[in-house]
Amino acid sequence: MSYSAPKFKEKYGNFINGKFQDPIDGEYFENHSPVNNKLLAKYPRSNEKDVKSAIEAANNAKHEWGNTSAAERAAILHKIADVIQDNLETFAQMETADNGKSIRETMNADVPLAVDHFRYFASAIRAEEGSATELNENTLSLIINEPLGVVAQIIPWNFPLLMLAWKVAPALASGNCVVLKPAEQTPASATFLAEKIADLLPPGVFNVIHGFGPEAGKPLASSPNVDKVAFTGETTTGQLIMQYASKNLHPVTMELGGKSPNVFFNSIMDHDDAFLDKCIEGAVLFAFNQGEVCTAPSRILIQEDIYDEFIKRVIERTNAIKMGNPFEESTMMGAQASSDQHQKILEYIKIGKDEGAEVLAGGDSAKLDGDLANGFYIQPTILKGHNKMRVFQEEIFGPVVAVCTFKDEAEAIEIANDTMYGLGAGVWTRDAHQLYQIPRAIKAGRVWVNCYHDYPAHAPFGGYKKSGFGRENHLMMLNHYRQSKNMLISYDKNKLGFF
Amino acid sequence: MEFKRVEITPEAEKLLQELKQQHGEVIFHQSGGCCDGSSPMLLPKEDFYIDENDILMGEVGGVKFYMSHDQFEYWKHTHLTVDIIKGRGGSFSLDIPTGYRFIIKSRMLTDEENKTLNP
Protein backbone atom coordinates (compact mmCIF):
# COMPACT_ATOMS: atom_id res chain seq x y z
CA MET A 1 0.00 0.00 0.00
CA SER A 2 1.17 3.49 -0.79
CA TYR A 3 0.55 6.75 1.08
CA SER A 4 1.37 10.35 0.21
CA ALA A 5 2.18 13.67 1.84
CA PRO A 6 -0.91 15.32 3.34
CA LYS A 7 -2.08 18.68 2.04
CA PHE A 8 -0.37 21.60 3.76
CA LYS A 9 -1.47 25.23 3.80
CA GLU A 10 0.91 27.73 2.25
CA LYS A 11 1.96 28.99 5.67
CA TYR A 12 1.26 28.55 9.36
CA GLY A 13 1.46 30.72 12.46
CA ASN A 14 2.73 30.28 15.98
CA PHE A 15 0.17 28.85 18.38
CA ILE A 16 -0.04 31.34 21.24
CA ASN A 17 -2.78 31.86 23.79
CA GLY A 18 -5.11 29.37 22.15
CA LYS A 19 -4.92 30.69 18.59
CA PHE A 20 -2.63 30.84 15.60
CA GLN A 21 -0.78 34.14 15.34
CA ASP A 22 1.40 35.57 12.60
CA PRO A 23 5.01 36.23 13.58
CA ILE A 24 5.26 39.78 14.94
CA ASP A 25 7.95 40.82 12.44
CA GLY A 26 6.22 38.95 9.62
CA GLU A 27 9.12 36.67 8.69
CA TYR A 28 8.77 33.04 7.65
CA PHE A 29 11.08 30.19 6.72
CA GLU A 30 10.54 27.45 4.17
CA ASN A 31 10.27 23.83 5.24
CA HIS A 32 11.29 21.25 2.62
CA SER A 33 10.68 17.51 2.62
CA PRO A 34 13.77 15.30 2.77
CA VAL A 35 11.85 12.72 0.71
CA ASN A 36 12.26 14.78 -2.48
CA ASN A 37 13.49 18.20 -1.32
CA LYS A 38 10.17 19.83 -2.29
CA LEU A 39 8.63 22.75 -0.37
CA LEU A 40 5.98 21.64 2.14
CA ALA A 41 4.97 24.91 3.84
CA LYS A 42 6.25 28.07 5.48
CA TYR A 43 6.51 28.57 9.23
CA PRO A 44 7.19 31.65 11.37
CA ARG A 45 10.77 32.75 11.78
CA SER A 46 10.03 33.89 15.31
CA ASN A 47 12.23 36.11 17.44
CA GLU A 48 12.30 37.18 21.08
CA LYS A 49 9.09 39.22 20.69
CA ASP A 50 7.05 36.17 19.71
CA VAL A 51 8.72 34.09 22.40
CA LYS A 52 7.96 36.73 25.01
CA SER A 53 4.32 36.79 23.99
CA ALA A 54 4.07 32.98 24.30
CA ILE A 55 5.74 33.00 27.72
CA GLU A 56 3.36 35.76 28.84
CA ALA A 57 0.35 33.76 27.69
CA ALA A 58 1.61 30.71 29.56
CA ASN A 59 2.21 32.71 32.73
CA ASN A 60 -1.28 34.18 32.54
CA ALA A 61 -2.76 30.70 32.27
CA LYS A 62 -0.65 28.89 34.85
CA HIS A 63 -2.58 29.74 38.00
CA GLU A 64 -5.90 28.46 36.80
CA TRP A 65 -4.47 25.44 35.00
CA GLY A 66 -2.28 24.52 37.97
CA ASN A 67 -5.39 24.40 40.15
CA THR A 68 -7.48 22.14 37.95
CA SER A 69 -8.19 18.75 39.43
CA ALA A 70 -6.21 15.73 38.32
CA ALA A 71 -9.51 14.32 37.05
CA GLU A 72 -10.06 17.30 34.75
CA ARG A 73 -6.52 17.23 33.41
CA ALA A 74 -6.66 13.48 32.88
CA ALA A 75 -9.90 13.82 30.92
CA ILE A 76 -8.29 16.42 28.64
CA LEU A 77 -5.15 14.31 28.11
CA HIS A 78 -7.35 11.36 27.14
CA LYS A 79 -9.13 13.59 24.63
CA ILE A 80 -5.76 14.66 23.18
CA ALA A 81 -4.85 10.97 22.86
CA ASP A 82 -8.17 10.36 21.07
CA VAL A 83 -7.47 13.23 18.65
CA ILE A 84 -4.09 11.74 17.73
CA GLN A 85 -5.60 8.26 17.44
CA ASP A 86 -8.45 9.51 15.23
CA ASN A 87 -5.95 11.25 12.94
CA LEU A 88 -3.30 8.54 13.06
CA GLU A 89 -2.91 8.23 9.32
CA THR A 90 -2.62 12.00 8.77
CA PHE A 91 -0.07 12.36 11.56
CA ALA A 92 1.92 9.42 10.17
CA GLN A 93 1.95 10.85 6.64
CA MET A 94 2.91 14.24 8.02
CA GLU A 95 5.86 12.77 9.96
CA THR A 96 7.04 10.87 6.90
CA ALA A 97 6.78 13.97 4.70
CA ASP A 98 8.52 16.16 7.25
CA ASN A 99 11.24 13.81 8.53
CA GLY A 100 11.71 11.31 5.69
CA LYS A 101 11.24 8.20 7.83
CA SER A 102 9.32 5.25 6.45
CA ILE A 103 5.53 5.18 6.75
CA ARG A 104 5.62 1.72 8.37
CA GLU A 105 7.50 3.27 11.30
CA THR A 106 5.29 6.34 11.66
CA MET A 107 2.09 4.25 11.41
CA ASN A 108 3.25 1.57 13.83
CA ALA A 109 5.64 3.32 16.19
CA ASP A 110 5.79 7.14 16.27
CA VAL A 111 2.08 7.91 16.31
CA PRO A 112 0.67 4.98 18.37
CA LEU A 113 3.40 5.54 20.99
CA ALA A 114 2.51 9.23 21.18
CA VAL A 115 -1.12 8.26 21.81
CA ASP A 116 -0.05 5.87 24.54
CA HIS A 117 2.14 8.44 26.29
CA PHE A 118 -0.81 10.82 26.68
CA ARG A 119 -2.95 7.94 27.97
CA TYR A 120 -0.25 6.78 30.37
CA PHE A 121 0.16 10.18 32.02
CA ALA A 122 -3.60 10.77 32.04
CA SER A 123 -3.92 7.58 34.06
CA ALA A 124 -0.81 8.08 36.20
CA ILE A 125 -2.03 11.34 37.75
CA ARG A 126 -5.27 9.67 38.84
CA ALA A 127 -3.50 6.81 40.58
CA GLU A 128 -0.62 8.53 42.35
CA GLU A 129 -0.80 10.71 45.42
CA GLY A 130 1.23 12.84 47.80
CA SER A 131 1.97 11.58 51.27
CA ALA A 132 1.09 12.10 54.90
CA THR A 133 3.51 10.94 57.59
CA GLU A 134 2.97 11.14 61.31
CA LEU A 135 6.46 12.16 62.46
CA ASN A 136 5.43 11.91 66.11
CA GLU A 137 2.12 11.90 67.94
CA ASN A 138 1.69 15.67 67.45
CA THR A 139 3.45 16.35 64.16
CA LEU A 140 2.23 15.57 60.69
CA SER A 141 4.24 15.99 57.50
CA LEU A 142 2.19 16.44 54.33
CA ILE A 143 3.85 16.30 50.96
CA ILE A 144 1.77 17.97 48.25
CA ASN A 145 2.90 17.97 44.64
CA GLU A 146 2.67 21.37 42.98
CA PRO A 147 3.33 22.23 39.33
CA LEU A 148 6.40 24.31 38.52
CA GLY A 149 4.42 26.81 36.45
CA VAL A 150 5.70 27.41 32.92
CA VAL A 151 7.96 24.89 31.21
CA ALA A 152 10.05 25.61 28.10
CA GLN A 153 10.59 22.55 25.93
CA ILE A 154 12.93 22.29 22.95
CA ILE A 155 12.55 19.08 20.98
CA PRO A 156 14.46 17.43 18.12
CA TRP A 157 13.51 16.40 14.60
CA ASN A 158 14.04 12.64 14.73
CA PHE A 159 10.64 11.73 16.26
CA PRO A 160 8.78 15.05 16.05
CA LEU A 161 5.41 13.97 17.48
CA LEU A 162 6.73 11.34 19.87
CA MET A 163 9.30 13.68 21.41
CA LEU A 164 6.50 16.21 21.79
CA ALA A 165 4.42 13.59 23.62
CA TRP A 166 7.35 12.59 25.86
CA LYS A 167 7.73 16.16 27.05
CA VAL A 168 4.27 17.72 26.76
CA ALA A 169 2.17 14.89 28.26
CA PRO A 170 3.89 14.76 31.69
CA ALA A 171 4.24 18.56 31.86
CA LEU A 172 0.52 19.14 31.25
CA ALA A 173 -0.44 16.18 33.44
CA SER A 174 1.41 17.67 36.39
CA GLY A 175 -0.35 21.01 35.90
CA ASN A 176 2.20 23.11 34.00
CA CYS A 177 1.76 25.40 31.03
CA VAL A 178 4.08 24.71 28.10
CA VAL A 179 5.96 26.76 25.54
CA LEU A 180 7.22 24.28 22.98
CA LYS A 181 9.75 24.90 20.24
CA PRO A 182 9.74 22.09 17.66
CA ALA A 183 12.88 21.59 15.57
CA GLU A 184 12.96 23.89 12.55
CA GLN A 185 13.35 20.84 10.26
CA THR A 186 10.09 19.26 11.48
CA PRO A 187 7.48 21.84 12.46
CA ALA A 188 4.43 20.11 10.97
CA SER A 189 3.02 17.68 13.52
CA ALA A 190 3.21 20.08 16.49
CA THR A 191 1.30 22.63 14.41
CA PHE A 192 -1.32 20.11 13.31
CA LEU A 193 -1.75 18.93 16.90
CA ALA A 194 -2.21 22.52 18.14
CA GLU A 195 -4.88 23.02 15.47
CA LYS A 196 -6.71 19.87 16.53
CA ILE A 197 -6.58 20.42 20.30
CA ALA A 198 -7.08 24.20 20.37
CA ASP A 199 -10.57 23.79 21.85
CA LEU A 200 -9.57 21.18 24.41
CA LEU A 201 -7.15 23.27 26.46
CA PRO A 202 -7.66 26.71 28.04
CA PRO A 203 -5.81 29.46 26.11
CA GLY A 204 -2.14 29.78 27.04
CA VAL A 205 -1.72 26.28 28.48
CA PHE A 206 -0.04 24.89 25.35
CA ASN A 207 1.95 27.21 23.07
CA VAL A 208 4.05 26.40 20.00
CA ILE A 209 6.79 28.72 18.75
CA HIS A 210 8.57 28.08 15.47
CA GLY A 211 11.91 29.41 14.35
CA PHE A 212 15.66 29.01 14.52
CA GLY A 213 17.75 28.11 17.56
CA PRO A 214 19.74 31.34 17.94
CA GLU A 215 16.67 33.54 17.29
CA ALA A 216 13.79 31.70 19.00
CA GLY A 217 15.38 28.88 21.00
CA LYS A 218 17.81 31.09 22.85
CA PRO A 219 15.30 33.67 24.19
CA LEU A 220 13.07 30.78 25.26
CA ALA A 221 15.84 28.88 27.06
CA SER A 222 17.29 31.97 28.72
CA SER A 223 14.03 33.61 29.84
CA PRO A 224 13.76 34.32 33.57
CA ASN A 225 9.99 33.92 33.18
CA VAL A 226 9.95 30.17 32.62
CA ASP A 227 10.37 27.78 35.54
CA LYS A 228 12.18 24.93 33.81
CA VAL A 229 13.84 24.09 30.51
CA ALA A 230 13.73 20.57 29.06
CA PHE A 231 16.00 19.97 26.09
CA THR A 232 16.83 17.13 23.74
CA GLY A 233 19.69 17.74 21.31
CA GLU A 234 23.45 17.99 21.11
CA THR A 235 26.07 18.65 23.78
CA THR A 236 27.20 22.22 23.00
CA THR A 237 23.65 23.58 22.95
CA GLY A 238 22.92 21.53 26.07
CA GLN A 239 25.85 23.18 27.80
CA LEU A 240 24.66 26.63 26.65
CA ILE A 241 21.15 26.00 28.00
CA MET A 242 22.62 24.95 31.35
CA GLN A 243 24.60 28.18 31.45
CA TYR A 244 21.43 30.21 30.88
CA ALA A 245 19.68 28.12 33.55
CA SER A 246 22.50 28.81 35.99
CA LYS A 247 21.85 32.55 35.64
CA ASN A 248 18.19 32.01 36.44
CA LEU A 249 18.77 29.13 38.89
CA HIS A 250 16.24 27.12 36.91
CA PRO A 251 16.11 23.34 36.81
CA VAL A 252 16.86 21.67 33.48
CA THR A 253 16.58 18.21 31.98
CA MET A 254 19.07 17.22 29.28
CA GLU A 255 18.92 14.40 26.78
CA LEU A 256 22.02 14.69 24.64
CA GLY A 257 22.52 11.51 22.68
CA GLY A 258 24.84 8.55 22.87
CA LYS A 259 27.05 5.98 21.23
CA SER A 260 25.30 2.93 22.50
CA PRO A 261 27.00 -0.48 22.60
CA ASN A 262 25.05 -3.54 21.49
CA VAL A 263 26.85 -6.54 22.99
CA PHE A 264 26.47 -10.08 21.63
CA PHE A 265 27.81 -13.00 23.72
CA ASN A 266 28.73 -16.36 22.21
CA SER A 267 25.79 -18.26 23.75
CA ILE A 268 23.42 -16.63 21.25
CA MET A 269 24.80 -19.02 18.59
CA ASP A 270 24.19 -22.16 20.71
CA HIS A 271 21.04 -22.83 18.72
CA ASP A 272 19.82 -21.70 15.35
CA ASP A 273 16.34 -20.77 16.51
CA ALA A 274 13.86 -17.91 16.83
CA PHE A 275 16.05 -16.26 19.49
CA LEU A 276 19.11 -16.18 17.22
CA ASP A 277 16.90 -14.65 14.55
CA LYS A 278 15.89 -11.99 17.10
CA CYS A 279 19.57 -11.34 17.88
CA ILE A 280 20.36 -10.77 14.20
CA GLU A 281 17.49 -8.33 13.93
CA GLY A 282 18.73 -6.74 17.17
CA ALA A 283 22.08 -5.99 15.53
CA VAL A 284 20.44 -4.62 12.36
CA LEU A 285 18.27 -2.25 14.42
CA PHE A 286 21.09 0.28 13.92
CA ALA A 287 19.20 1.13 10.73
CA PHE A 288 15.89 1.77 12.51
CA ASN A 289 14.68 5.31 11.76
CA GLN A 290 17.69 5.66 9.37
CA GLY A 291 19.90 5.55 12.47
CA GLU A 292 18.54 8.91 13.60
CA VAL A 293 17.87 7.83 17.14
CA CYS A 294 19.77 9.10 20.18
CA THR A 295 19.90 5.53 21.50
CA ALA A 296 20.82 3.98 18.12
CA PRO A 297 22.82 0.79 18.77
CA SER A 298 25.68 2.28 16.80
CA ARG A 299 28.45 0.05 18.15
CA ILE A 300 28.15 -3.72 17.76
CA LEU A 301 30.42 -5.76 20.07
CA ILE A 302 30.63 -9.45 19.14
CA GLN A 303 32.41 -12.18 21.12
CA GLU A 304 35.34 -13.19 18.93
CA ASP A 305 34.61 -16.94 18.74
CA ILE A 306 31.23 -16.33 17.06
CA TYR A 307 32.23 -13.25 15.08
CA ASP A 308 32.60 -14.80 11.61
CA GLU A 309 29.41 -16.77 11.72
CA PHE A 310 27.29 -14.05 13.36
CA ILE A 311 28.48 -11.07 11.31
CA LYS A 312 27.83 -13.02 8.10
CA ARG A 313 24.16 -13.22 9.01
CA VAL A 314 24.05 -9.59 10.15
CA ILE A 315 25.50 -8.49 6.80
CA GLU A 316 22.96 -10.60 4.90
CA ARG A 317 20.10 -9.07 6.88
CA THR A 318 21.51 -5.55 6.42
CA ASN A 319 21.84 -5.99 2.67
CA ALA A 320 18.20 -7.11 2.59
CA ILE A 321 16.99 -3.75 3.92
CA LYS A 322 14.64 -2.33 1.33
CA MET A 323 15.20 1.34 0.66
CA GLY A 324 12.83 3.39 -1.40
CA ASN A 325 9.94 5.80 -1.28
CA PRO A 326 9.25 6.34 2.43
CA PHE A 327 5.51 6.48 1.64
CA GLU A 328 5.50 2.86 0.41
CA GLU A 329 4.50 0.44 3.15
CA SER A 330 7.17 -2.05 2.05
CA THR A 331 10.01 0.47 2.39
CA MET A 332 12.13 -0.36 5.43
CA MET A 333 14.41 2.65 5.47
CA GLY A 334 13.64 6.15 4.24
CA ALA A 335 15.53 9.42 3.83
CA GLN A 336 17.90 11.18 6.23
CA ALA A 337 16.25 14.29 7.65
CA SER A 338 18.24 16.98 5.84
CA SER A 339 20.98 17.71 3.34
CA ASP A 340 23.51 18.66 6.02
CA GLN A 341 22.72 15.48 7.93
CA HIS A 342 23.24 13.49 4.72
CA GLN A 343 26.60 15.16 4.09
CA LYS A 344 27.74 14.70 7.69
CA ILE A 345 27.06 10.96 7.53
CA LEU A 346 29.04 10.63 4.28
CA GLU A 347 31.92 12.51 5.93
CA TYR A 348 31.89 9.98 8.76
CA ILE A 349 31.93 7.04 6.40
CA LYS A 350 34.93 8.65 4.71
CA ILE A 351 36.86 9.27 7.92
CA GLY A 352 36.06 5.71 9.02
CA LYS A 353 37.62 4.38 5.82
CA ASP A 354 40.60 6.73 6.25
CA GLU A 355 41.14 5.48 9.78
CA GLY A 356 41.34 1.95 8.40
CA ALA A 357 37.85 0.65 9.07
CA GLU A 358 36.76 -2.13 6.75
CA VAL A 359 33.44 -1.63 4.95
CA LEU A 360 31.35 -4.79 5.43
CA ALA A 361 28.13 -3.39 3.97
CA GLY A 362 26.96 -0.19 2.26
CA GLY A 363 29.48 2.63 2.50
CA ASP A 364 27.93 5.28 0.29
CA SER A 365 24.85 7.36 -0.37
CA ALA A 366 21.94 5.57 -2.02
CA LYS A 367 20.81 6.83 -5.40
CA LEU A 368 17.07 6.49 -5.84
CA ASP A 369 15.16 7.13 -9.03
CA GLY A 370 12.73 9.72 -10.31
CA ASP A 371 11.26 12.15 -7.82
CA LEU A 372 13.40 10.66 -5.03
CA ALA A 373 16.69 11.49 -6.77
CA ASN A 374 16.75 14.83 -4.92
CA GLY A 375 16.12 13.24 -1.51
CA PHE A 376 18.75 12.39 1.09
CA TYR A 377 19.39 8.65 1.18
CA ILE A 378 22.27 6.61 2.63
CA GLN A 379 22.94 2.87 2.32
CA PRO A 380 22.87 0.98 5.63
CA THR A 381 26.55 0.70 6.41
CA ILE A 382 28.65 -1.62 8.59
CA LEU A 383 32.23 -0.62 9.41
CA LYS A 384 34.63 -3.02 11.15
CA GLY A 385 37.36 -1.46 13.26
CA HIS A 386 38.40 -0.76 16.84
CA ASN A 387 36.86 1.31 19.62
CA LYS A 388 39.35 4.20 19.49
CA MET A 389 38.34 5.18 15.96
CA ARG A 390 36.23 8.27 15.58
CA VAL A 391 33.37 6.30 14.03
CA PHE A 392 33.19 4.35 17.32
CA GLN A 393 33.19 7.47 19.46
CA GLU A 394 31.05 10.07 17.72
CA GLU A 395 27.37 10.11 17.17
CA ILE A 396 26.91 9.84 13.41
CA PHE A 397 23.11 9.91 13.61
CA GLY A 398 22.78 7.87 10.47
CA PRO A 399 22.49 4.22 9.38
CA VAL A 400 26.14 3.51 10.10
CA VAL A 401 27.26 0.94 12.66
CA ALA A 402 30.79 0.29 13.92
CA VAL A 403 31.67 -3.33 14.72
CA CYS A 404 34.44 -4.77 16.86
CA THR A 405 35.11 -7.99 18.76
CA PHE A 406 35.82 -8.82 22.40
CA LYS A 407 37.45 -11.78 24.14
CA ASP A 408 35.57 -12.14 27.38
CA GLU A 409 33.10 -10.42 29.73
CA ALA A 410 35.74 -8.08 31.17
CA GLU A 411 36.75 -6.81 27.74
CA ALA A 412 33.13 -6.45 26.65
CA ILE A 413 32.41 -4.23 29.66
CA GLU A 414 35.59 -2.23 29.15
CA ILE A 415 34.81 -1.47 25.49
CA ALA A 416 31.12 -0.83 26.20
CA ASN A 417 32.05 1.80 28.81
CA ASP A 418 34.90 3.38 26.82
CA THR A 419 32.76 6.27 25.54
CA MET A 420 31.79 9.79 26.60
CA TYR A 421 28.15 8.76 26.51
CA GLY A 422 25.82 6.51 28.48
CA LEU A 423 22.30 6.60 27.10
CA GLY A 424 21.43 3.13 25.84
CA ALA A 425 22.98 -0.31 25.57
CA GLY A 426 21.96 -3.78 24.45
CA VAL A 427 23.02 -7.12 25.93
CA TRP A 428 22.23 -10.38 24.13
CA THR A 429 22.93 -13.73 25.77
CA ARG A 430 21.42 -17.06 26.84
CA ASP A 431 23.58 -17.10 29.99
CA ALA A 432 21.49 -16.44 33.13
CA HIS A 433 24.37 -14.77 34.97
CA GLN A 434 25.31 -12.46 32.13
CA LEU A 435 21.67 -11.43 31.81
CA TYR A 436 21.94 -9.56 35.10
CA GLN A 437 25.64 -8.88 35.68
CA ILE A 438 26.58 -7.31 32.34
CA PRO A 439 23.72 -4.76 32.27
CA ARG A 440 24.61 -3.76 35.85
CA ALA A 441 28.23 -3.15 34.82
CA ILE A 442 27.40 -0.99 31.79
CA LYS A 443 27.17 2.71 32.58
CA ALA A 444 24.02 3.65 30.68
CA GLY A 445 20.55 4.79 31.68
CA ARG A 446 18.68 2.18 29.64
CA VAL A 447 20.07 -1.31 29.05
CA TRP A 448 17.91 -3.46 26.83
CA VAL A 449 18.39 -7.13 27.66
CA ASN A 450 17.64 -9.48 24.77
CA CYS A 451 15.73 -6.73 23.03
CA TYR A 452 16.35 -3.20 21.71
CA HIS A 453 14.53 -0.02 20.69
CA ASP A 454 11.47 -0.64 22.85
CA TYR A 455 10.13 2.58 24.38
CA PRO A 456 7.13 1.89 26.61
CA ALA A 457 5.71 4.89 28.50
CA HIS A 458 5.98 2.93 31.74
CA ALA A 459 9.82 2.58 31.74
CA PRO A 460 12.18 5.46 32.66
CA PHE A 461 14.57 6.69 29.99
CA GLY A 462 17.63 8.94 30.26
CA GLY A 463 21.39 9.20 30.26
CA TYR A 464 24.54 8.72 32.28
CA LYS A 465 27.73 10.70 31.62
CA LYS A 466 27.59 13.18 28.68
CA SER A 467 24.25 11.77 27.56
CA GLY A 468 22.58 14.11 30.02
CA PHE A 469 20.55 13.81 33.19
CA GLY A 470 16.98 13.68 34.35
CA ARG A 471 14.61 11.06 33.02
CA GLU A 472 11.72 10.89 30.58
CA ASN A 473 8.69 8.61 30.52
CA HIS A 474 7.46 6.70 33.57
CA LEU A 475 5.62 8.04 36.61
CA MET A 476 8.88 9.48 37.96
CA MET A 477 8.77 12.01 35.10
CA LEU A 478 5.98 13.87 36.89
CA ASN A 479 8.42 14.91 39.60
CA HIS A 480 10.73 16.44 37.00
CA TYR A 481 7.89 18.89 36.36
CA ARG A 482 6.85 19.49 39.97
CA GLN A 483 7.79 21.00 43.26
CA SER A 484 7.29 19.09 46.49
CA LYS A 485 5.43 21.28 48.96
CA ASN A 486 5.95 20.10 52.50
CA MET A 487 3.45 21.21 55.12
CA LEU A 488 4.73 20.47 58.59
CA ILE A 489 1.80 20.65 60.99
CA SER A 490 1.91 20.68 64.76
CA TYR A 491 -1.09 19.47 66.76
CA ASP A 492 0.71 20.19 70.04
CA LYS A 493 -0.95 22.92 72.16
CA ASN A 494 2.26 23.52 74.13
CA LYS A 495 5.07 25.93 73.19
CA LEU A 496 8.67 24.86 72.60
CA GLY A 497 9.76 26.60 75.78
CA PHE A 498 12.73 28.48 74.28
CA PHE A 499 11.36 32.00 74.66
CA MET B 1 57.04 24.06 8.66
CA GLU B 2 54.01 24.99 10.70
CA PHE B 3 51.11 22.56 10.73
CA LYS B 4 47.52 23.28 11.60
CA ARG B 5 44.88 21.01 13.09
CA VAL B 6 42.02 23.00 11.64
CA GLU B 7 41.55 25.03 8.48
CA ILE B 8 38.65 26.57 6.60
CA THR B 9 37.49 26.63 2.99
CA PRO B 10 37.12 30.02 1.23
CA GLU B 11 33.32 29.57 1.02
CA ALA B 12 33.07 28.87 4.74
CA GLU B 13 35.37 31.77 5.55
CA LYS B 14 33.16 34.14 3.55
CA LEU B 15 30.09 33.11 5.56
CA LEU B 16 32.12 33.30 8.77
CA GLN B 17 33.20 36.88 8.05
CA GLU B 18 29.59 37.88 7.31
CA LEU B 19 28.46 36.39 10.60
CA LYS B 20 31.30 38.12 12.44
CA GLN B 21 30.15 41.45 10.98
CA GLN B 22 26.67 40.75 12.22
CA HIS B 23 27.39 39.29 15.66
CA GLY B 24 30.78 40.63 16.73
CA GLU B 25 33.30 38.35 18.39
CA VAL B 26 32.47 34.67 17.95
CA ILE B 27 34.00 31.24 18.64
CA PHE B 28 33.61 27.76 17.21
CA HIS B 29 32.88 24.90 19.59
CA GLN B 30 32.73 21.38 18.19
CA SER B 31 29.56 19.72 19.41
CA GLY B 32 28.97 16.05 20.11
CA GLY B 33 25.83 14.07 20.71
CA CYS B 34 22.58 13.58 18.94
CA CYS B 35 20.56 15.32 16.24
CA ASP B 36 22.66 18.26 15.05
CA GLY B 37 25.71 17.24 17.07
CA SER B 38 29.10 16.28 15.66
CA SER B 39 29.11 19.71 13.99
CA PRO B 40 30.96 22.94 14.73
CA MET B 41 28.76 25.48 16.52
CA LEU B 42 29.43 29.19 15.97
CA LEU B 43 28.56 31.11 19.13
CA PRO B 44 28.90 34.68 20.43
CA LYS B 45 32.17 34.74 22.37
CA GLU B 46 30.60 35.93 25.63
CA ASP B 47 27.89 33.30 25.43
CA PHE B 48 29.89 30.16 25.94
CA TYR B 49 31.95 29.40 29.01
CA ILE B 50 35.39 28.15 28.01
CA ASP B 51 37.80 26.72 30.57
CA GLU B 52 40.66 24.24 30.87
CA ASN B 53 38.31 21.41 29.86
CA ASP B 54 38.22 22.86 26.34
CA ILE B 55 41.13 22.42 23.96
CA LEU B 56 41.99 25.26 21.60
CA MET B 57 42.46 23.48 18.28
CA GLY B 58 43.54 26.56 16.37
CA GLU B 59 42.13 29.64 14.70
CA VAL B 60 40.27 29.93 11.40
CA GLY B 61 39.41 33.28 9.85
CA GLY B 62 40.37 34.97 13.11
CA VAL B 63 37.97 32.78 15.10
CA LYS B 64 39.16 30.38 17.81
CA PHE B 65 38.09 26.77 17.41
CA TYR B 66 37.54 24.74 20.61
CA MET B 67 36.65 21.16 21.46
CA SER B 68 36.05 19.50 24.83
CA HIS B 69 39.15 17.62 25.99
CA ASP B 70 37.53 14.18 26.22
CA GLN B 71 36.37 14.52 22.61
CA PHE B 72 39.81 15.73 21.59
CA GLU B 73 41.34 12.43 22.73
CA TYR B 74 39.59 10.70 19.83
CA TRP B 75 40.02 13.51 17.30
CA LYS B 76 43.65 14.48 17.76
CA HIS B 77 44.99 12.28 14.98
CA THR B 78 42.74 13.94 12.41
CA HIS B 79 42.95 17.19 10.49
CA LEU B 80 39.77 19.23 10.26
CA THR B 81 38.47 21.57 7.58
CA VAL B 82 35.49 23.78 8.29
CA ASP B 83 33.24 23.88 5.25
CA ILE B 84 29.63 24.82 4.55
CA ILE B 85 26.69 23.06 3.02
CA LYS B 86 23.26 24.30 2.09
CA GLY B 87 20.91 22.97 4.69
CA ARG B 88 18.83 23.49 7.73
CA GLY B 89 20.46 22.34 10.94
CA GLY B 90 19.01 22.75 14.40
CA SER B 91 20.97 24.02 17.43
CA PHE B 92 21.82 27.54 18.63
CA SER B 93 24.67 28.00 16.12
CA LEU B 94 24.65 31.42 14.45
CA ASP B 95 24.83 29.96 10.93
CA ILE B 96 21.40 28.30 11.17
CA PRO B 97 19.26 31.24 9.93
CA THR B 98 21.48 31.70 6.85
CA GLY B 99 20.30 28.47 5.23
CA TYR B 100 23.89 27.20 5.29
CA ARG B 101 25.44 24.99 7.88
CA PHE B 102 29.07 24.74 8.93
CA ILE B 103 30.29 21.15 8.67
CA ILE B 104 33.58 19.44 9.41
CA LYS B 105 35.55 17.52 6.82
CA SER B 106 38.27 15.32 8.24
CA ARG B 107 41.37 13.54 7.06
CA MET B 108 44.11 11.66 8.90
CA LEU B 109 47.13 13.75 9.91
CA THR B 110 50.24 12.84 7.92
CA ASP B 111 53.13 11.25 9.85
CA GLU B 112 54.99 14.53 9.76
CA GLU B 113 51.99 16.54 10.98
CA ASN B 114 51.37 13.98 13.69
CA LYS B 115 54.96 14.18 14.96
CA THR B 116 54.72 17.97 15.30
CA LEU B 117 51.15 18.29 16.57
CA ASN B 118 51.05 15.23 18.85
CA PRO B 119 54.62 14.87 20.04
Interface residues (C-beta under 8 A of the other chain):
Chain A: F29 H32 R45 P156 W157 N158 A183 E184 Q185 F212 G213 P214 E215 G217 K218 T232 G233 E234 T235 T236 T237 G238 Q239 L240 Q243 E255 L256 G257 G258 E292 C294 S338 S339 D340 Q341 Q343 K344 E347 Y348 K350 I351 D354 E355 K388 M389 R390 Q393 E394 E395 I396 F397 M420 Y421 K466 S467
Chain B: H29 Q30 S31 G32 G33 C34 C35 D36 G37 S38 S39 M41 L43 D47 F48 Y49 S68 D70 Q71 Y74 W75 T78 I85 K86 G87 R88 G89 G90 S91 F92 S93 L94 I96 P97 R101 I103 I104 K105 S106 R107 M108
